[in-house]
Amino acid sequence: MYFLLTPALAHVPVFEGGGKSPETATPIEDPAKSRVLYGQLSGGDPRYYSFEVEKGERIVLGLIVPVQAESRLFTPDLILIGPGLPDEGEVSQKAEVPEGYGTKVFSGERTESATYEGFTPSAFYSLARADFQAPESGIYYAAVSSIDRGGNYGIILGYRENFSLIEWLLIPLNQIRIYRWEGQSLLYILFPLGMTLAAGVLAILLKKETATGFNPARWSGTFAGLFFLGTGLSYIFQMLISLSRSSYSSEIAITVFLALASIGLGITALILSLKDEGYGVKPIRKQFYFFGLGLAGLLLWAGWLIGPILAFEAAVLPWRRKR
C-alpha cells in the first residue's frame, strides 16, 4: 500500500498532499531544511504549503516535474504568497491570496534537457527557481498552479542539507515512491531485484547439498546478499533509464559509487554464506562480518532495508553446520 500511493513529499523527500487553500495548507517546519515536496495537481486547483520565516531569512524555492509522456505538456507555475511581497506576475483566478498578502509568480519554463539526479537516481525538468530574503516576518505560502492540465510536481524548499536518522533509513523506500511519482509501475521498479532473487534461488536449488548444507543463518546471509546485489543492479537499471531521458551529469559518479557499493556488499555476503564452515571463516567471525554488512547496508541504502535486516539476522543466528 505504501508504494502504490501517489506521492506528495521532500532533498529530504516528503510525501504529504498540499492543501487546497491557504487555510488547509500543509505546514512545513524548518523551511531552511532542504526538501522536495512531491505531489499531484488535478482539476486546476492549486496546492498550498505553509512555512514561517523571520524578516531577512533566506527563502529558497524551486519547481520540478517528472520526465514522462503524461507531463510533457504540464508546465505549472510556482506562486509565493507572503507579507511584504510586491505583486509580481499574473495569479490564477483559482488561487486564493489572504488579505494584505502580496504574490510573486514564477512562471514555469521548461529547460531544453532534463536534469539527472544521482542519489535516487532519477531525471526531472526544473521549471522555476527563486532565492531571496524574506521582506517581512510571518507565514508564507508556496503554491503550485496550472490552468490547462494536471500532473505530478515537486516543490523544492530550503537549502540546508541534513537528514534525521529516520529520514536517512527511509530513503530506500522513498526511492520507490519517487519512481512511482515518475510514472513507473511497481513491477517495472522491482524487475532488477526480482530477477536477482529468482536467479539466486534457482542457483541454490540446483546445488546438490542444499538440503543438508543450509541452516537459517546461511539462508538469511544468502538472501541478504541477493537483496544487496539486487539493489546495485536496480541503481544501474534506473541510471540507464534516467540518462536516456536527461543530459550527462557529474552526478553519475554518485550513482556508480552506490551501485558498486551495493554489489560489493552483496558479493561479500554471498561468499560468506556459501563458504563451507570447515574450510572458511569461523562462525563467530561470520556473525561479526554480517553485523558490519548490515550497518554498511543501512548507511549506503543497500538492500531496501530488507537486506540489512537479514544481515543482522545472520549475525545473531548460530552458524552450526548440519551433518
Contacts in CASP RR format, 6 or more apart in sequence:
PFRMAT RR
TARGET T0000
AUTHOR 0000-0000-0000
METHOD contacts of the structure
MODEL  1
MYFLLTPALAHVPVFEGGGKSPETATPIEDPAKSRVLYGQLSGGDPRYYS
FEVEKGERIVLGLIVPVQAESRLFTPDLILIGPGLPDEGEVSQKAEVPEG
YGTKVFSGERTESATYEGFTPSAFYSLARADFQAPESGIYYAAVSSIDRG
GNYGIILGYRENFSLIEWLLIPLNQIRIYRWEGQSLLYILFPLGMTLAAG
VLAILLKKETATGFNPARWSGTFAGLFFLGTGLSYIFQMLISLSRSSYSS
EIAITVFLALASIGLGITALILSLKDEGYGVKPIRKQFYFFGLGLAGLLL
WAGWLIGPILAFEAAVLPWRRKR
2 173 0 8 1.000
2 177 0 8 1.000
3 173 0 8 1.000
3 176 0 8 1.000
3 177 0 8 1.000
3 180 0 8 1.000
3 186 0 8 1.000
3 189 0 8 1.000
4 180 0 8 1.000
4 186 0 8 1.000
5 15 0 8 1.000
5 177 0 8 1.000
5 180 0 8 1.000
6 39 0 8 1.000
6 40 0 8 1.000
6 152 0 8 1.000
6 180 0 8 1.000
6 181 0 8 1.000
7 13 0 8 1.000
7 15 0 8 1.000
7 38 0 8 1.000
7 39 0 8 1.000
7 40 0 8 1.000
7 152 0 8 1.000
7 177 0 8 1.000
7 178 0 8 1.000
7 180 0 8 1.000
7 181 0 8 1.000
8 14 0 8 1.000
8 15 0 8 1.000
8 16 0 8 1.000
8 17 0 8 1.000
8 18 0 8 1.000
8 37 0 8 1.000
8 38 0 8 1.000
8 39 0 8 1.000
8 40 0 8 1.000
8 47 0 8 1.000
9 15 0 8 1.000
9 16 0 8 1.000
9 35 0 8 1.000
9 36 0 8 1.000
9 37 0 8 1.000
9 38 0 8 1.000
9 39 0 8 1.000
9 174 0 8 1.000
9 177 0 8 1.000
10 34 0 8 1.000
10 35 0 8 1.000
10 36 0 8 1.000
10 37 0 8 1.000
10 38 0 8 1.000
10 157 0 8 1.000
11 34 0 8 1.000
11 35 0 8 1.000
11 36 0 8 1.000
11 156 0 8 1.000
11 161 0 8 1.000
12 33 0 8 1.000
12 34 0 8 1.000
12 35 0 8 1.000
12 36 0 8 1.000
12 162 0 8 1.000
12 163 0 8 1.000
12 167 0 8 1.000
13 35 0 8 1.000
13 36 0 8 1.000
13 38 0 8 1.000
13 171 0 8 1.000
13 174 0 8 1.000
13 177 0 8 1.000
13 178 0 8 1.000
14 28 0 8 1.000
14 35 0 8 1.000
14 36 0 8 1.000
14 37 0 8 1.000
14 38 0 8 1.000
15 38 0 8 1.000
15 39 0 8 1.000
15 174 0 8 1.000
15 177 0 8 1.000
16 26 0 8 1.000
16 37 0 8 1.000
17 26 0 8 1.000
17 37 0 8 1.000
17 39 0 8 1.000
17 47 0 8 1.000
18 25 0 8 1.000
18 26 0 8 1.000
18 37 0 8 1.000
18 39 0 8 1.000
18 47 0 8 1.000
18 48 0 8 1.000
18 49 0 8 1.000
19 25 0 8 1.000
19 26 0 8 1.000
19 47 0 8 1.000
19 48 0 8 1.000
19 49 0 8 1.000
20 45 0 8 1.000
20 46 0 8 1.000
20 47 0 8 1.000
20 48 0 8 1.000
21 48 0 8 1.000
21 96 0 8 1.000
22 48 0 8 1.000
22 50 0 8 1.000
22 81 0 8 1.000
22 96 0 8 1.000
22 97 0 8 1.000
22 98 0 8 1.000
22 141 0 8 1.000
24 48 0 8 1.000
25 48 0 8 1.000
25 49 0 8 1.000
25 50 0 8 1.000
25 141 0 8 1.000
26 37 0 8 1.000
26 48 0 8 1.000
26 49 0 8 1.000
26 50 0 8 1.000
27 49 0 8 1.000
27 50 0 8 1.000
27 51 0 8 1.000
28 35 0 8 1.000
28 37 0 8 1.000
28 49 0 8 1.000
28 50 0 8 1.000
28 51 0 8 1.000
28 157 0 8 1.000
29 51 0 8 1.000
31 51 0 8 1.000
31 52 0 8 1.000
31 53 0 8 1.000
31 59 0 8 1.000
31 140 0 8 1.000
31 157 0 8 1.000
31 158 0 8 1.000
32 57 0 8 1.000
32 58 0 8 1.000
32 158 0 8 1.000
32 159 0 8 1.000
32 160 0 8 1.000
33 158 0 8 1.000
33 160 0 8 1.000
33 162 0 8 1.000
34 60 0 8 1.000
34 156 0 8 1.000
34 157 0 8 1.000
34 158 0 8 1.000
34 159 0 8 1.000
34 160 0 8 1.000
34 161 0 8 1.000
34 162 0 8 1.000
35 156 0 8 1.000
35 157 0 8 1.000
35 158 0 8 1.000
36 64 0 8 1.000
36 154 0 8 1.000
36 155 0 8 1.000
36 156 0 8 1.000
36 157 0 8 1.000
37 49 0 8 1.000
37 154 0 8 1.000
37 155 0 8 1.000
37 156 0 8 1.000
37 157 0 8 1.000
38 152 0 8 1.000
38 153 0 8 1.000
38 154 0 8 1.000
38 177 0 8 1.000
38 178 0 8 1.000
38 181 0 8 1.000
39 47 0 8 1.000
39 152 0 8 1.000
39 153 0 8 1.000
39 154 0 8 1.000
39 181 0 8 1.000
40 150 0 8 1.000
40 151 0 8 1.000
40 152 0 8 1.000
40 153 0 8 1.000
41 47 0 8 1.000
41 76 0 8 1.000
41 144 0 8 1.000
41 145 0 8 1.000
41 146 0 8 1.000
41 150 0 8 1.000
41 151 0 8 1.000
41 152 0 8 1.000
41 153 0 8 1.000
42 150 0 8 1.000
42 151 0 8 1.000
43 150 0 8 1.000
44 94 0 8 1.000
44 145 0 8 1.000
44 146 0 8 1.000
44 147 0 8 1.000
44 149 0 8 1.000
44 150 0 8 1.000
45 94 0 8 1.000
46 79 0 8 1.000
46 92 0 8 1.000
46 94 0 8 1.000
46 95 0 8 1.000
46 96 0 8 1.000
46 143 0 8 1.000
46 144 0 8 1.000
46 145 0 8 1.000
47 143 0 8 1.000
47 144 0 8 1.000
47 153 0 8 1.000
48 141 0 8 1.000
48 142 0 8 1.000
48 143 0 8 1.000
49 141 0 8 1.000
49 142 0 8 1.000
49 143 0 8 1.000
49 155 0 8 1.000
49 157 0 8 1.000
50 139 0 8 1.000
50 140 0 8 1.000
50 141 0 8 1.000
50 142 0 8 1.000
51 139 0 8 1.000
51 140 0 8 1.000
51 142 0 8 1.000
51 157 0 8 1.000
52 138 0 8 1.000
52 139 0 8 1.000
52 140 0 8 1.000
53 59 0 8 1.000
53 134 0 8 1.000
53 137 0 8 1.000
53 138 0 8 1.000
53 140 0 8 1.000
54 134 0 8 1.000
54 137 0 8 1.000
54 138 0 8 1.000
55 134 0 8 1.000
55 135 0 8 1.000
55 136 0 8 1.000
55 137 0 8 1.000
56 133 0 8 1.000
56 134 0 8 1.000
56 135 0 8 1.000
57 133 0 8 1.000
57 134 0 8 1.000
58 131 0 8 1.000
58 132 0 8 1.000
58 133 0 8 1.000
58 134 0 8 1.000
58 159 0 8 1.000
59 80 0 8 1.000
59 130 0 8 1.000
59 131 0 8 1.000
59 132 0 8 1.000
59 133 0 8 1.000
59 134 0 8 1.000
59 140 0 8 1.000
59 158 0 8 1.000
60 130 0 8 1.000
60 131 0 8 1.000
60 156 0 8 1.000
60 157 0 8 1.000
60 158 0 8 1.000
60 159 0 8 1.000
61 78 0 8 1.000
61 80 0 8 1.000
61 106 0 8 1.000
61 128 0 8 1.000
61 129 0 8 1.000
61 130 0 8 1.000
61 131 0 8 1.000
61 142 0 8 1.000
61 155 0 8 1.000
61 156 0 8 1.000
61 157 0 8 1.000
61 158 0 8 1.000
62 78 0 8 1.000
62 106 0 8 1.000
62 126 0 8 1.000
62 127 0 8 1.000
62 128 0 8 1.000
62 129 0 8 1.000
62 130 0 8 1.000
62 155 0 8 1.000
62 156 0 8 1.000
62 157 0 8 1.000
63 76 0 8 1.000
63 77 0 8 1.000
63 78 0 8 1.000
63 106 0 8 1.000
63 108 0 8 1.000
63 126 0 8 1.000
63 127 0 8 1.000
63 128 0 8 1.000
63 129 0 8 1.000
63 144 0 8 1.000
63 153 0 8 1.000
63 154 0 8 1.000
63 155 0 8 1.000
63 156 0 8 1.000
64 115 0 8 1.000
64 124 0 8 1.000
64 125 0 8 1.000
64 126 0 8 1.000
64 127 0 8 1.000
64 153 0 8 1.000
64 154 0 8 1.000
64 156 0 8 1.000
65 71 0 8 1.000
65 74 0 8 1.000
65 75 0 8 1.000
65 76 0 8 1.000
65 124 0 8 1.000
65 125 0 8 1.000
65 127 0 8 1.000
65 151 0 8 1.000
65 152 0 8 1.000
65 153 0 8 1.000
65 154 0 8 1.000
66 122 0 8 1.000
66 123 0 8 1.000
66 124 0 8 1.000
66 125 0 8 1.000
66 152 0 8 1.000
66 181 0 8 1.000
66 182 0 8 1.000
66 183 0 8 1.000
67 114 0 8 1.000
67 123 0 8 1.000
67 124 0 8 1.000
67 125 0 8 1.000
67 182 0 8 1.000
67 242 0 8 1.000
67 245 0 8 1.000
67 246 0 8 1.000
68 152 0 8 1.000
68 182 0 8 1.000
68 183 0 8 1.000
70 151 0 8 1.000
70 183 0 8 1.000
71 125 0 8 1.000
71 151 0 8 1.000
71 152 0 8 1.000
73 148 0 8 1.000
73 149 0 8 1.000
74 146 0 8 1.000
74 148 0 8 1.000
74 149 0 8 1.000
74 150 0 8 1.000
74 151 0 8 1.000
74 152 0 8 1.000
74 153 0 8 1.000
75 108 0 8 1.000
75 109 0 8 1.000
75 110 0 8 1.000
75 127 0 8 1.000
75 146 0 8 1.000
76 108 0 8 1.000
76 127 0 8 1.000
76 144 0 8 1.000
76 145 0 8 1.000
76 146 0 8 1.000
76 150 0 8 1.000
76 151 0 8 1.000
76 153 0 8 1.000
77 92 0 8 1.000
77 105 0 8 1.000
77 106 0 8 1.000
77 107 0 8 1.000
77 108 0 8 1.000
77 128 0 8 1.000
77 144 0 8 1.000
77 145 0 8 1.000
77 146 0 8 1.000
78 105 0 8 1.000
78 106 0 8 1.000
78 108 0 8 1.000
78 127 0 8 1.000
78 128 0 8 1.000
78 130 0 8 1.000
78 142 0 8 1.000
78 143 0 8 1.000
78 144 0 8 1.000
78 155 0 8 1.000
79 91 0 8 1.000
79 92 0 8 1.000
79 95 0 8 1.000
79 103 0 8 1.000
79 104 0 8 1.000
79 105 0 8 1.000
79 106 0 8 1.000
79 141 0 8 1.000
79 142 0 8 1.000
79 143 0 8 1.000
79 144 0 8 1.000
79 145 0 8 1.000
80 103 0 8 1.000
80 104 0 8 1.000
80 106 0 8 1.000
80 130 0 8 1.000
80 140 0 8 1.000
80 141 0 8 1.000
80 142 0 8 1.000
80 143 0 8 1.000
81 97 0 8 1.000
81 98 0 8 1.000
81 101 0 8 1.000
81 102 0 8 1.000
81 103 0 8 1.000
81 140 0 8 1.000
81 141 0 8 1.000
81 142 0 8 1.000
81 143 0 8 1.000
82 98 0 8 1.000
82 101 0 8 1.000
82 102 0 8 1.000
82 103 0 8 1.000
82 136 0 8 1.000
82 138 0 8 1.000
82 139 0 8 1.000
82 140 0 8 1.000
82 141 0 8 1.000
83 100 0 8 1.000
83 101 0 8 1.000
83 102 0 8 1.000
83 135 0 8 1.000
83 136 0 8 1.000
83 137 0 8 1.000
83 138 0 8 1.000
83 140 0 8 1.000
84 101 0 8 1.000
84 102 0 8 1.000
84 135 0 8 1.000
84 136 0 8 1.000
85 101 0 8 1.000
85 102 0 8 1.000
85 103 0 8 1.000
85 104 0 8 1.000
85 135 0 8 1.000
86 102 0 8 1.000
86 104 0 8 1.000
87 102 0 8 1.000
87 103 0 8 1.000
88 103 0 8 1.000
88 104 0 8 1.000
88 105 0 8 1.000
89 103 0 8 1.000
89 104 0 8 1.000
89 105 0 8 1.000
89 107 0 8 1.000
90 105 0 8 1.000
91 97 0 8 1.000
91 103 0 8 1.000
91 105 0 8 1.000
91 145 0 8 1.000
92 145 0 8 1.000
92 147 0 8 1.000
94 145 0 8 1.000
95 103 0 8 1.000
95 143 0 8 1.000
95 145 0 8 1.000
97 103 0 8 1.000
98 141 0 8 1.000
101 141 0 8 1.000
104 130 0 8 1.000
106 128 0 8 1.000
106 129 0 8 1.000
106 130 0 8 1.000
107 128 0 8 1.000
108 127 0 8 1.000
108 128 0 8 1.000
109 127 0 8 1.000
109 128 0 8 1.000
110 125 0 8 1.000
110 127 0 8 1.000
111 125 0 8 1.000
111 126 0 8 1.000
113 246 0 8 1.000
113 247 0 8 1.000
114 123 0 8 1.000
114 124 0 8 1.000
114 125 0 8 1.000
114 245 0 8 1.000
114 246 0 8 1.000
114 247 0 8 1.000
115 123 0 8 1.000
115 124 0 8 1.000
115 125 0 8 1.000
115 126 0 8 1.000
115 246 0 8 1.000
115 247 0 8 1.000
115 249 0 8 1.000
116 122 0 8 1.000
116 123 0 8 1.000
116 242 0 8 1.000
116 243 0 8 1.000
116 246 0 8 1.000
116 247 0 8 1.000
116 248 0 8 1.000
116 249 0 8 1.000
116 251 0 8 1.000
116 252 0 8 1.000
117 123 0 8 1.000
117 124 0 8 1.000
117 242 0 8 1.000
117 251 0 8 1.000
118 239 0 8 1.000
118 249 0 8 1.000
118 251 0 8 1.000
118 252 0 8 1.000
118 254 0 8 1.000
118 255 0 8 1.000
119 171 0 8 1.000
119 251 0 8 1.000
119 254 0 8 1.000
119 255 0 8 1.000
119 258 0 8 1.000
120 175 0 8 1.000
120 178 0 8 1.000
120 179 0 8 1.000
120 238 0 8 1.000
120 242 0 8 1.000
121 235 0 8 1.000
121 238 0 8 1.000
121 239 0 8 1.000
121 242 0 8 1.000
121 251 0 8 1.000
121 254 0 8 1.000
121 255 0 8 1.000
122 178 0 8 1.000
122 179 0 8 1.000
122 182 0 8 1.000
122 238 0 8 1.000
122 242 0 8 1.000
123 182 0 8 1.000
123 241 0 8 1.000
123 242 0 8 1.000
123 243 0 8 1.000
123 245 0 8 1.000
123 246 0 8 1.000
124 182 0 8 1.000
129 156 0 8 1.000
131 159 0 8 1.000
134 140 0 8 1.000
142 155 0 8 1.000
142 157 0 8 1.000
144 153 0 8 1.000
144 154 0 8 1.000
144 155 0 8 1.000
152 181 0 8 1.000
152 182 0 8 1.000
152 183 0 8 1.000
163 171 0 8 1.000
169 298 0 8 1.000
169 305 0 8 1.000
171 301 0 8 1.000
172 231 0 8 1.000
172 301 0 8 1.000
172 303 0 8 1.000
172 304 0 8 1.000
172 305 0 8 1.000
173 304 0 8 1.000
173 305 0 8 1.000
175 301 0 8 1.000
176 186 0 8 1.000
176 189 0 8 1.000
176 304 0 8 1.000
179 189 0 8 1.000
179 238 0 8 1.000
180 186 0 8 1.000
180 189 0 8 1.000
189 234 0 8 1.000
191 237 0 8 1.000
192 230 0 8 1.000
192 232 0 8 1.000
192 233 0 8 1.000
192 234 0 8 1.000
192 236 0 8 1.000
192 237 0 8 1.000
193 227 0 8 1.000
193 230 0 8 1.000
193 231 0 8 1.000
193 233 0 8 1.000
193 234 0 8 1.000
193 304 0 8 1.000
194 230 0 8 1.000
195 233 0 8 1.000
196 226 0 8 1.000
196 229 0 8 1.000
196 230 0 8 1.000
196 233 0 8 1.000
197 223 0 8 1.000
197 226 0 8 1.000
197 227 0 8 1.000
197 230 0 8 1.000
200 226 0 8 1.000
204 210 0 8 1.000
204 214 0 8 1.000
204 222 0 8 1.000
212 322 0 8 1.000
212 323 0 8 1.000
213 321 0 8 1.000
213 322 0 8 1.000
214 222 0 8 1.000
214 322 0 8 1.000
215 317 0 8 1.000
215 318 0 8 1.000
215 319 0 8 1.000
215 320 0 8 1.000
215 321 0 8 1.000
215 322 0 8 1.000
216 317 0 8 1.000
217 286 0 8 1.000
217 313 0 8 1.000
217 314 0 8 1.000
217 317 0 8 1.000
217 318 0 8 1.000
217 319 0 8 1.000
218 273 0 8 1.000
218 274 0 8 1.000
218 314 0 8 1.000
218 319 0 8 1.000
220 310 0 8 1.000
220 311 0 8 1.000
220 313 0 8 1.000
220 314 0 8 1.000
220 317 0 8 1.000
221 269 0 8 1.000
221 272 0 8 1.000
221 273 0 8 1.000
221 290 0 8 1.000
221 310 0 8 1.000
221 311 0 8 1.000
221 313 0 8 1.000
221 314 0 8 1.000
222 269 0 8 1.000
222 270 0 8 1.000
222 273 0 8 1.000
222 274 0 8 1.000
223 307 0 8 1.000
223 310 0 8 1.000
224 266 0 8 1.000
224 269 0 8 1.000
224 273 0 8 1.000
224 290 0 8 1.000
224 293 0 8 1.000
224 294 0 8 1.000
224 303 0 8 1.000
224 307 0 8 1.000
224 308 0 8 1.000
224 310 0 8 1.000
224 311 0 8 1.000
224 313 0 8 1.000
224 314 0 8 1.000
225 265 0 8 1.000
225 266 0 8 1.000
225 267 0 8 1.000
225 268 0 8 1.000
225 269 0 8 1.000
225 270 0 8 1.000
225 273 0 8 1.000
225 307 0 8 1.000
225 310 0 8 1.000
225 311 0 8 1.000
226 266 0 8 1.000
226 270 0 8 1.000
227 302 0 8 1.000
227 303 0 8 1.000
227 304 0 8 1.000
227 306 0 8 1.000
227 307 0 8 1.000
227 310 0 8 1.000
228 262 0 8 1.000
228 263 0 8 1.000
228 264 0 8 1.000
228 265 0 8 1.000
228 266 0 8 1.000
228 269 0 8 1.000
228 293 0 8 1.000
228 297 0 8 1.000
228 302 0 8 1.000
228 303 0 8 1.000
228 307 0 8 1.000
229 262 0 8 1.000
229 263 0 8 1.000
229 264 0 8 1.000
229 266 0 8 1.000
229 267 0 8 1.000
229 270 0 8 1.000
230 262 0 8 1.000
230 303 0 8 1.000
231 262 0 8 1.000
231 301 0 8 1.000
231 302 0 8 1.000
231 303 0 8 1.000
231 304 0 8 1.000
232 258 0 8 1.000
232 259 0 8 1.000
232 260 0 8 1.000
232 262 0 8 1.000
232 263 0 8 1.000
232 302 0 8 1.000
233 259 0 8 1.000
233 263 0 8 1.000
235 255 0 8 1.000
235 258 0 8 1.000
235 259 0 8 1.000
235 262 0 8 1.000
236 255 0 8 1.000
236 259 0 8 1.000
238 255 0 8 1.000
239 252 0 8 1.000
239 255 0 8 1.000
239 256 0 8 1.000
239 259 0 8 1.000
243 252 0 8 1.000
258 300 0 8 1.000
258 301 0 8 1.000
258 302 0 8 1.000
261 296 0 8 1.000
261 300 0 8 1.000
261 302 0 8 1.000
262 297 0 8 1.000
262 300 0 8 1.000
262 301 0 8 1.000
262 302 0 8 1.000
262 303 0 8 1.000
265 293 0 8 1.000
265 296 0 8 1.000
265 297 0 8 1.000
265 300 0 8 1.000
265 302 0 8 1.000
266 293 0 8 1.000
266 302 0 8 1.000
268 289 0 8 1.000
268 293 0 8 1.000
269 290 0 8 1.000
269 293 0 8 1.000
269 311 0 8 1.000
269 314 0 8 1.000
272 281 0 8 1.000
272 286 0 8 1.000
272 289 0 8 1.000
272 290 0 8 1.000
273 314 0 8 1.000
275 281 0 8 1.000
276 321 0 8 1.000
277 283 0 8 1.000
277 319 0 8 1.000
277 320 0 8 1.000
277 321 0 8 1.000
278 321 0 8 1.000
281 289 0 8 1.000
283 318 0 8 1.000
283 319 0 8 1.000
283 320 0 8 1.000
286 314 0 8 1.000
286 319 0 8 1.000
287 314 0 8 1.000
287 315 0 8 1.000
287 316 0 8 1.000
287 319 0 8 1.000
288 315 0 8 1.000
290 311 0 8 1.000
290 312 0 8 1.000
290 314 0 8 1.000
290 315 0 8 1.000
291 311 0 8 1.000
291 312 0 8 1.000
291 315 0 8 1.000
292 311 0 8 1.000
292 315 0 8 1.000
293 308 0 8 1.000
293 311 0 8 1.000
294 307 0 8 1.000
294 308 0 8 1.000
294 311 0 8 1.000
294 312 0 8 1.000
294 315 0 8 1.000
295 308 0 8 1.000
296 302 0 8 1.000
297 303 0 8 1.000
297 307 0 8 1.000
297 308 0 8 1.000
297 311 0 8 1.000
298 305 0 8 1.000
298 308 0 8 1.000
302 308 0 8 1.000
END
